[in-house]
Amino acid sequence: MSYLALSEGIEPEILPSLGREISPLDDFRTYRGLQKLIRDFQPDIIHTHTAKAGGLGRIAGISLKALAGLQKRARLIHTFHGHVFDGYFGPRKAFLFVQVERFLAKLTDRIVVISPLQFEDICHKYRIAAPQKVRIIPLGFNLTSFCDCRSFRNEARKKCARCESEDTFVVGIVGRLTGIKNHRMFLDAARVLKERDNGFSFKFLVVGDGELRQQLVDYARKLEISEIVEFAGWHKDMRNVYAAMDAVALTSINEGTPVSLIEAMAAGIPVVASAVGGVPDLVGEVREEVSGCRMAERGILVRSGEPLSLADAILFLLKSRSRSAKMTDRAREYVLRRYSMERLLGDMKQLYVEVLQD
């Protein structure tokens, strides 16, 4: 995402040794590199994100403070966009990460979570930090650019989904091609809908890239659905991506607040998602259950790991477009109000002033 920073005239400092996987040598190099950056920059605030960078960044700041390497005390803030306590590792490793995060939280001035359900996880379920130390700050974006993307639907469908027919129902999924996102459930649902052969035409658009891409391509071939699945890779212009879709799915095993659903809602596209992490907060109160699918205020919830439920939800959206239109209207109004960039900037300014005044 470096292009976003560069577009604002900000050139990031990149530490090549920082990677997603645990590597003792590279992680030590990253730790020393972070120490140097902090010592040279003398920050008032160190604000970290994600598990690996969040751990190393806070340890680097804490160690320098302990060694009197900073001329002033830097406040430590960490944001949980999700967490690695469920779905990523086995029980023993997950338990270890919980203990590490509990230790780091004691030395962190503020913890930020992005949804009320995540607040429950961090404060009560896993007891990472005391509630008085945790702040709920939802994500924020410039969403206005998505509001008119339906006006160029036909061109986008041809470009992104390679779909010529206006009658084909295009279902998209956006995100890293990695295990926690559970793309196999998406592909399994595609196979279910193909095998039903109920007279409808579908196209399944996979947007994103990652270490599982070839495995997922092979899996689609094994399921004999390659002709209706398009692996589109990464796209910078997400307006075109959402304009090409008639519905957006999310099949994650664990999730914070999914950006893809927020953007889809702003674009006026119905969403169906597994009921994990912060997703129920986003789609709202469940109003009724139909064929194993929970119809919420702003989207449809399905059980994680159940492709039949996902297939039923997609079919419902196709058959009940007038009803789903009301759902998407509520969703758009909600995300434009709650997830605006202006609201996020105000919340962050308030948090930084608060922590500096401690």
Contacts in CASP RR format, 6 or more apart in sequence:
PFRMAT RR
TARGET T0000
AUTHOR 0000-0000-0000
METHOD contacts of the structure
MODEL  1
MSYLALSEGIEPEILPSLGREISPLDDFRTYRGLQKLIRDFQPDIIHTHT
AKAGGLGRIAGISLKALAGLQKRARLIHTFHGHVFDGYFGPRKAFLFVQV
ERFLAKLTDRIVVISPLQFEDICHKYRIAAPQKVRIIPLGFNLTSFCDCR
SFRNEARKKCARCESEDTFVVGIVGRLTGIKNHRMFLDAARVLKERDNGF
SFKFLVVGDGELRQQLVDYARKLEISEIVEFAGWHKDMRNVYAAMDAVAL
TSINEGTPVSLIEAMAAGIPVVASAVGGVPDLVGEVREEVSGCRMAERGI
LVRSGEPLSLADAILFLLKSRSRSAKMTDRAREYVLRRYSMERLLGDMKQ
LYVEVLQD
2 12 0 8 1.000
2 14 0 8 1.000
3 236 0 8 1.000
5 11 0 8 1.000
5 12 0 8 1.000
13 37 0 8 1.000
15 29 0 8 1.000
15 30 0 8 1.000
15 33 0 8 1.000
15 34 0 8 1.000
17 26 0 8 1.000
17 27 0 8 1.000
17 29 0 8 1.000
17 30 0 8 1.000
17 33 0 8 1.000
18 26 0 8 1.000
18 30 0 8 1.000
18 52 0 8 1.000
18 53 0 8 1.000
18 56 0 8 1.000
19 26 0 8 1.000
19 30 0 8 1.000
19 52 0 8 1.000
20 52 0 8 1.000
22 52 0 8 1.000
27 52 0 8 1.000
27 56 0 8 1.000
30 56 0 8 1.000
31 56 0 8 1.000
31 57 0 8 1.000
31 59 0 8 1.000
31 60 0 8 1.000
33 60 0 8 1.000
34 56 0 8 1.000
34 57 0 8 1.000
34 60 0 8 1.000
34 61 0 8 1.000
35 60 0 8 1.000
35 61 0 8 1.000
35 63 0 8 1.000
35 64 0 8 1.000
38 46 0 8 1.000
38 60 0 8 1.000
38 61 0 8 1.000
38 64 0 8 1.000
38 70 0 8 1.000
38 74 0 8 1.000
39 64 0 8 1.000
39 69 0 8 1.000
39 70 0 8 1.000
42 70 0 8 1.000
42 71 0 8 1.000
42 72 0 8 1.000
42 74 0 8 1.000
43 74 0 8 1.000
44 72 0 8 1.000
44 74 0 8 1.000
44 75 0 8 1.000
44 356 0 8 1.000
45 74 0 8 1.000
45 75 0 8 1.000
45 76 0 8 1.000
45 77 0 8 1.000
45 352 0 8 1.000
45 355 0 8 1.000
45 356 0 8 1.000
46 57 0 8 1.000
46 58 0 8 1.000
46 61 0 8 1.000
46 74 0 8 1.000
46 75 0 8 1.000
46 76 0 8 1.000
46 77 0 8 1.000
47 77 0 8 1.000
47 78 0 8 1.000
47 79 0 8 1.000
48 54 0 8 1.000
48 55 0 8 1.000
48 57 0 8 1.000
48 58 0 8 1.000
48 76 0 8 1.000
48 77 0 8 1.000
48 78 0 8 1.000
48 79 0 8 1.000
49 78 0 8 1.000
49 79 0 8 1.000
49 81 0 8 1.000
50 81 0 8 1.000
51 83 0 8 1.000
51 84 0 8 1.000
51 97 0 8 1.000
54 78 0 8 1.000
54 104 0 8 1.000
55 78 0 8 1.000
55 100 0 8 1.000
55 104 0 8 1.000
58 76 0 8 1.000
58 78 0 8 1.000
58 104 0 8 1.000
58 107 0 8 1.000
58 108 0 8 1.000
59 104 0 8 1.000
61 70 0 8 1.000
61 74 0 8 1.000
61 76 0 8 1.000
62 76 0 8 1.000
62 107 0 8 1.000
64 70 0 8 1.000
65 73 0 8 1.000
65 74 0 8 1.000
75 109 0 8 1.000
75 110 0 8 1.000
75 355 0 8 1.000
75 356 0 8 1.000
75 358 0 8 1.000
76 107 0 8 1.000
76 108 0 8 1.000
76 109 0 8 1.000
76 110 0 8 1.000
77 108 0 8 1.000
77 109 0 8 1.000
77 110 0 8 1.000
77 111 0 8 1.000
77 112 0 8 1.000
77 351 0 8 1.000
77 355 0 8 1.000
78 104 0 8 1.000
78 105 0 8 1.000
78 108 0 8 1.000
78 110 0 8 1.000
78 111 0 8 1.000
78 112 0 8 1.000
79 111 0 8 1.000
79 112 0 8 1.000
79 113 0 8 1.000
79 114 0 8 1.000
79 137 0 8 1.000
80 111 0 8 1.000
80 112 0 8 1.000
80 113 0 8 1.000
80 114 0 8 1.000
80 118 0 8 1.000
80 122 0 8 1.000
80 256 0 8 1.000
81 114 0 8 1.000
81 256 0 8 1.000
81 257 0 8 1.000
82 114 0 8 1.000
82 118 0 8 1.000
82 254 0 8 1.000
82 255 0 8 1.000
82 256 0 8 1.000
82 277 0 8 1.000
83 101 0 8 1.000
83 118 0 8 1.000
83 121 0 8 1.000
83 122 0 8 1.000
83 126 0 8 1.000
83 254 0 8 1.000
83 256 0 8 1.000
84 94 0 8 1.000
84 97 0 8 1.000
85 94 0 8 1.000
85 97 0 8 1.000
85 98 0 8 1.000
85 121 0 8 1.000
85 126 0 8 1.000
86 94 0 8 1.000
86 253 0 8 1.000
86 254 0 8 1.000
87 94 0 8 1.000
87 180 0 8 1.000
87 253 0 8 1.000
87 254 0 8 1.000
88 94 0 8 1.000
88 180 0 8 1.000
88 254 0 8 1.000
89 97 0 8 1.000
98 126 0 8 1.000
98 128 0 8 1.000
101 126 0 8 1.000
101 128 0 8 1.000
102 127 0 8 1.000
102 128 0 8 1.000
102 129 0 8 1.000
105 111 0 8 1.000
105 128 0 8 1.000
105 129 0 8 1.000
105 133 0 8 1.000
108 129 0 8 1.000
108 133 0 8 1.000
109 133 0 8 1.000
109 355 0 8 1.000
109 358 0 8 1.000
110 133 0 8 1.000
110 134 0 8 1.000
110 135 0 8 1.000
110 351 0 8 1.000
110 354 0 8 1.000
110 355 0 8 1.000
111 122 0 8 1.000
111 128 0 8 1.000
111 129 0 8 1.000
111 133 0 8 1.000
111 134 0 8 1.000
111 135 0 8 1.000
112 134 0 8 1.000
112 135 0 8 1.000
112 136 0 8 1.000
112 137 0 8 1.000
112 351 0 8 1.000
113 119 0 8 1.000
113 121 0 8 1.000
113 122 0 8 1.000
113 134 0 8 1.000
113 135 0 8 1.000
113 136 0 8 1.000
113 137 0 8 1.000
114 136 0 8 1.000
114 137 0 8 1.000
114 138 0 8 1.000
114 139 0 8 1.000
114 256 0 8 1.000
114 257 0 8 1.000
114 278 0 8 1.000
115 136 0 8 1.000
115 138 0 8 1.000
115 256 0 8 1.000
115 257 0 8 1.000
115 277 0 8 1.000
115 278 0 8 1.000
115 281 0 8 1.000
115 282 0 8 1.000
116 136 0 8 1.000
116 281 0 8 1.000
117 277 0 8 1.000
117 278 0 8 1.000
117 280 0 8 1.000
117 281 0 8 1.000
118 136 0 8 1.000
118 256 0 8 1.000
118 257 0 8 1.000
118 277 0 8 1.000
118 278 0 8 1.000
119 131 0 8 1.000
119 134 0 8 1.000
119 136 0 8 1.000
121 277 0 8 1.000
122 128 0 8 1.000
122 129 0 8 1.000
122 134 0 8 1.000
123 129 0 8 1.000
123 130 0 8 1.000
123 131 0 8 1.000
123 134 0 8 1.000
135 351 0 8 1.000
137 344 0 8 1.000
137 347 0 8 1.000
137 348 0 8 1.000
137 351 0 8 1.000
138 257 0 8 1.000
138 338 0 8 1.000
138 339 0 8 1.000
138 343 0 8 1.000
138 344 0 8 1.000
138 347 0 8 1.000
139 257 0 8 1.000
139 259 0 8 1.000
139 262 0 8 1.000
139 339 0 8 1.000
139 344 0 8 1.000
140 339 0 8 1.000
140 340 0 8 1.000
140 341 0 8 1.000
140 343 0 8 1.000
140 344 0 8 1.000
141 259 0 8 1.000
141 262 0 8 1.000
141 263 0 8 1.000
141 266 0 8 1.000
141 339 0 8 1.000
141 340 0 8 1.000
141 341 0 8 1.000
141 344 0 8 1.000
142 341 0 8 1.000
143 262 0 8 1.000
143 263 0 8 1.000
143 266 0 8 1.000
143 335 0 8 1.000
143 336 0 8 1.000
143 339 0 8 1.000
143 340 0 8 1.000
143 341 0 8 1.000
144 336 0 8 1.000
145 239 0 8 1.000
146 238 0 8 1.000
146 239 0 8 1.000
146 242 0 8 1.000
146 263 0 8 1.000
146 266 0 8 1.000
146 267 0 8 1.000
146 268 0 8 1.000
147 266 0 8 1.000
147 267 0 8 1.000
147 332 0 8 1.000
147 336 0 8 1.000
149 156 0 8 1.000
149 239 0 8 1.000
149 240 0 8 1.000
149 242 0 8 1.000
149 243 0 8 1.000
149 267 0 8 1.000
150 243 0 8 1.000
150 267 0 8 1.000
150 268 0 8 1.000
151 243 0 8 1.000
152 240 0 8 1.000
152 243 0 8 1.000
153 243 0 8 1.000
153 244 0 8 1.000
154 166 0 8 1.000
155 243 0 8 1.000
156 240 0 8 1.000
156 241 0 8 1.000
156 243 0 8 1.000
156 244 0 8 1.000
157 163 0 8 1.000
157 164 0 8 1.000
157 166 0 8 1.000
157 168 0 8 1.000
157 170 0 8 1.000
157 243 0 8 1.000
157 244 0 8 1.000
158 164 0 8 1.000
159 240 0 8 1.000
159 244 0 8 1.000
160 205 0 8 1.000
160 207 0 8 1.000
160 230 0 8 1.000
160 232 0 8 1.000
160 235 0 8 1.000
160 240 0 8 1.000
160 241 0 8 1.000
160 243 0 8 1.000
160 244 0 8 1.000
161 170 0 8 1.000
161 203 0 8 1.000
161 205 0 8 1.000
161 230 0 8 1.000
161 232 0 8 1.000
161 244 0 8 1.000
161 245 0 8 1.000
162 230 0 8 1.000
163 170 0 8 1.000
163 203 0 8 1.000
163 244 0 8 1.000
165 201 0 8 1.000
167 201 0 8 1.000
168 201 0 8 1.000
168 202 0 8 1.000
168 203 0 8 1.000
169 200 0 8 1.000
169 201 0 8 1.000
169 202 0 8 1.000
169 203 0 8 1.000
169 246 0 8 1.000
169 247 0 8 1.000
169 314 0 8 1.000
169 318 0 8 1.000
170 202 0 8 1.000
170 203 0 8 1.000
170 204 0 8 1.000
170 205 0 8 1.000
170 244 0 8 1.000
170 245 0 8 1.000
170 246 0 8 1.000
170 247 0 8 1.000
171 190 0 8 1.000
171 202 0 8 1.000
171 203 0 8 1.000
171 204 0 8 1.000
171 205 0 8 1.000
171 245 0 8 1.000
171 246 0 8 1.000
171 247 0 8 1.000
171 248 0 8 1.000
171 249 0 8 1.000
171 314 0 8 1.000
172 204 0 8 1.000
172 205 0 8 1.000
172 206 0 8 1.000
172 207 0 8 1.000
172 245 0 8 1.000
172 247 0 8 1.000
172 248 0 8 1.000
172 249 0 8 1.000
173 181 0 8 1.000
173 183 0 8 1.000
173 186 0 8 1.000
173 204 0 8 1.000
173 205 0 8 1.000
173 206 0 8 1.000
173 207 0 8 1.000
173 248 0 8 1.000
173 249 0 8 1.000
173 250 0 8 1.000
173 251 0 8 1.000
173 260 0 8 1.000
174 207 0 8 1.000
174 208 0 8 1.000
174 238 0 8 1.000
174 241 0 8 1.000
174 248 0 8 1.000
174 260 0 8 1.000
174 263 0 8 1.000
174 264 0 8 1.000
175 181 0 8 1.000
175 207 0 8 1.000
175 208 0 8 1.000
175 260 0 8 1.000
176 208 0 8 1.000
176 209 0 8 1.000
176 210 0 8 1.000
177 183 0 8 1.000
177 206 0 8 1.000
177 208 0 8 1.000
177 209 0 8 1.000
177 210 0 8 1.000
177 211 0 8 1.000
177 212 0 8 1.000
177 213 0 8 1.000
177 216 0 8 1.000
178 210 0 8 1.000
178 211 0 8 1.000
178 212 0 8 1.000
179 212 0 8 1.000
179 253 0 8 1.000
180 252 0 8 1.000
180 253 0 8 1.000
180 254 0 8 1.000
181 251 0 8 1.000
181 252 0 8 1.000
181 253 0 8 1.000
182 251 0 8 1.000
182 252 0 8 1.000
182 253 0 8 1.000
182 274 0 8 1.000
182 304 0 8 1.000
182 305 0 8 1.000
183 206 0 8 1.000
183 212 0 8 1.000
183 216 0 8 1.000
183 251 0 8 1.000
184 216 0 8 1.000
184 219 0 8 1.000
185 251 0 8 1.000
185 274 0 8 1.000
185 304 0 8 1.000
185 305 0 8 1.000
185 306 0 8 1.000
185 307 0 8 1.000
185 310 0 8 1.000
186 204 0 8 1.000
186 206 0 8 1.000
186 249 0 8 1.000
186 251 0 8 1.000
186 307 0 8 1.000
186 310 0 8 1.000
187 204 0 8 1.000
187 216 0 8 1.000
187 219 0 8 1.000
187 220 0 8 1.000
187 223 0 8 1.000
187 225 0 8 1.000
187 229 0 8 1.000
188 223 0 8 1.000
188 307 0 8 1.000
189 249 0 8 1.000
189 307 0 8 1.000
189 308 0 8 1.000
189 310 0 8 1.000
189 311 0 8 1.000
189 314 0 8 1.000
190 202 0 8 1.000
190 204 0 8 1.000
190 220 0 8 1.000
190 223 0 8 1.000
190 225 0 8 1.000
190 228 0 8 1.000
190 229 0 8 1.000
191 223 0 8 1.000
191 224 0 8 1.000
191 225 0 8 1.000
191 307 0 8 1.000
192 307 0 8 1.000
192 308 0 8 1.000
192 311 0 8 1.000
193 200 0 8 1.000
193 202 0 8 1.000
193 311 0 8 1.000
193 314 0 8 1.000
193 315 0 8 1.000
194 202 0 8 1.000
194 225 0 8 1.000
194 228 0 8 1.000
196 311 0 8 1.000
198 315 0 8 1.000
200 315 0 8 1.000
200 318 0 8 1.000
202 228 0 8 1.000
202 314 0 8 1.000
203 228 0 8 1.000
203 229 0 8 1.000
203 230 0 8 1.000
204 225 0 8 1.000
204 228 0 8 1.000
204 229 0 8 1.000
204 230 0 8 1.000
205 229 0 8 1.000
205 230 0 8 1.000
205 232 0 8 1.000
205 241 0 8 1.000
205 244 0 8 1.000
205 245 0 8 1.000
206 216 0 8 1.000
206 229 0 8 1.000
206 230 0 8 1.000
206 231 0 8 1.000
206 232 0 8 1.000
206 233 0 8 1.000
207 232 0 8 1.000
207 233 0 8 1.000
207 234 0 8 1.000
207 235 0 8 1.000
207 241 0 8 1.000
208 232 0 8 1.000
208 233 0 8 1.000
208 234 0 8 1.000
208 235 0 8 1.000
209 233 0 8 1.000
209 234 0 8 1.000
213 231 0 8 1.000
213 233 0 8 1.000
216 231 0 8 1.000
217 226 0 8 1.000
217 231 0 8 1.000
220 226 0 8 1.000
220 229 0 8 1.000
220 231 0 8 1.000
232 241 0 8 1.000
235 241 0 8 1.000
238 263 0 8 1.000
239 267 0 8 1.000
242 248 0 8 1.000
242 263 0 8 1.000
242 264 0 8 1.000
242 267 0 8 1.000
242 269 0 8 1.000
243 267 0 8 1.000
245 264 0 8 1.000
245 269 0 8 1.000
246 269 0 8 1.000
246 270 0 8 1.000
246 317 0 8 1.000
246 318 0 8 1.000
247 269 0 8 1.000
247 270 0 8 1.000
247 271 0 8 1.000
247 272 0 8 1.000
247 314 0 8 1.000
247 317 0 8 1.000
247 318 0 8 1.000
248 260 0 8 1.000
248 261 0 8 1.000
248 264 0 8 1.000
248 269 0 8 1.000
248 270 0 8 1.000
248 271 0 8 1.000
248 272 0 8 1.000
249 271 0 8 1.000
249 272 0 8 1.000
249 273 0 8 1.000
249 310 0 8 1.000
249 314 0 8 1.000
250 258 0 8 1.000
250 260 0 8 1.000
250 261 0 8 1.000
250 271 0 8 1.000
250 272 0 8 1.000
250 273 0 8 1.000
250 274 0 8 1.000
250 279 0 8 1.000
251 273 0 8 1.000
251 274 0 8 1.000
251 304 0 8 1.000
251 305 0 8 1.000
251 310 0 8 1.000
252 258 0 8 1.000
252 273 0 8 1.000
252 274 0 8 1.000
252 276 0 8 1.000
252 279 0 8 1.000
252 304 0 8 1.000
253 274 0 8 1.000
253 276 0 8 1.000
253 304 0 8 1.000
253 305 0 8 1.000
254 276 0 8 1.000
254 277 0 8 1.000
255 274 0 8 1.000
255 276 0 8 1.000
255 277 0 8 1.000
255 278 0 8 1.000
255 279 0 8 1.000
256 277 0 8 1.000
256 278 0 8 1.000
256 279 0 8 1.000
257 278 0 8 1.000
257 279 0 8 1.000
257 281 0 8 1.000
257 282 0 8 1.000
258 273 0 8 1.000
258 278 0 8 1.000
258 279 0 8 1.000
258 282 0 8 1.000
261 271 0 8 1.000
261 273 0 8 1.000
261 279 0 8 1.000
261 282 0 8 1.000
261 283 0 8 1.000
262 282 0 8 1.000
262 335 0 8 1.000
262 339 0 8 1.000
264 270 0 8 1.000
264 271 0 8 1.000
265 271 0 8 1.000
265 298 0 8 1.000
265 328 0 8 1.000
265 331 0 8 1.000
265 332 0 8 1.000
265 334 0 8 1.000
265 335 0 8 1.000
266 332 0 8 1.000
266 335 0 8 1.000
266 336 0 8 1.000
266 339 0 8 1.000
267 332 0 8 1.000
268 328 0 8 1.000
268 329 0 8 1.000
268 331 0 8 1.000
268 332 0 8 1.000
269 328 0 8 1.000
270 299 0 8 1.000
270 300 0 8 1.000
270 317 0 8 1.000
270 324 0 8 1.000
270 327 0 8 1.000
270 328 0 8 1.000
270 331 0 8 1.000
271 283 0 8 1.000
271 298 0 8 1.000
271 299 0 8 1.000
271 300 0 8 1.000
271 331 0 8 1.000
272 293 0 8 1.000
272 299 0 8 1.000
272 300 0 8 1.000
272 301 0 8 1.000
272 302 0 8 1.000
272 310 0 8 1.000
272 313 0 8 1.000
272 314 0 8 1.000
272 317 0 8 1.000
273 279 0 8 1.000
273 283 0 8 1.000
273 299 0 8 1.000
273 300 0 8 1.000
273 301 0 8 1.000
273 302 0 8 1.000
274 301 0 8 1.000
274 302 0 8 1.000
274 303 0 8 1.000
274 304 0 8 1.000
274 305 0 8 1.000
274 310 0 8 1.000
275 294 0 8 1.000
275 301 0 8 1.000
275 302 0 8 1.000
275 303 0 8 1.000
275 304 0 8 1.000
276 304 0 8 1.000
279 301 0 8 1.000
280 286 0 8 1.000
280 296 0 8 1.000
280 301 0 8 1.000
282 298 0 8 1.000
283 296 0 8 1.000
283 297 0 8 1.000
283 298 0 8 1.000
283 299 0 8 1.000
283 300 0 8 1.000
283 301 0 8 1.000
283 331 0 8 1.000
284 296 0 8 1.000
284 297 0 8 1.000
284 298 0 8 1.000
284 299 0 8 1.000
285 296 0 8 1.000
285 297 0 8 1.000
286 294 0 8 1.000
286 295 0 8 1.000
286 296 0 8 1.000
286 301 0 8 1.000
287 295 0 8 1.000
287 296 0 8 1.000
287 297 0 8 1.000
288 294 0 8 1.000
288 295 0 8 1.000
289 295 0 8 1.000
290 316 0 8 1.000
291 309 0 8 1.000
291 312 0 8 1.000
291 316 0 8 1.000
292 302 0 8 1.000
292 303 0 8 1.000
292 309 0 8 1.000
292 312 0 8 1.000
293 300 0 8 1.000
293 301 0 8 1.000
293 302 0 8 1.000
293 309 0 8 1.000
293 312 0 8 1.000
293 313 0 8 1.000
293 316 0 8 1.000
294 300 0 8 1.000
294 301 0 8 1.000
294 302 0 8 1.000
295 327 0 8 1.000
297 327 0 8 1.000
297 330 0 8 1.000
297 331 0 8 1.000
298 327 0 8 1.000
298 328 0 8 1.000
298 330 0 8 1.000
298 331 0 8 1.000
298 334 0 8 1.000
299 327 0 8 1.000
299 331 0 8 1.000
300 313 0 8 1.000
300 316 0 8 1.000
300 317 0 8 1.000
302 309 0 8 1.000
302 310 0 8 1.000
302 312 0 8 1.000
302 313 0 8 1.000
303 309 0 8 1.000
316 324 0 8 1.000
317 324 0 8 1.000
END
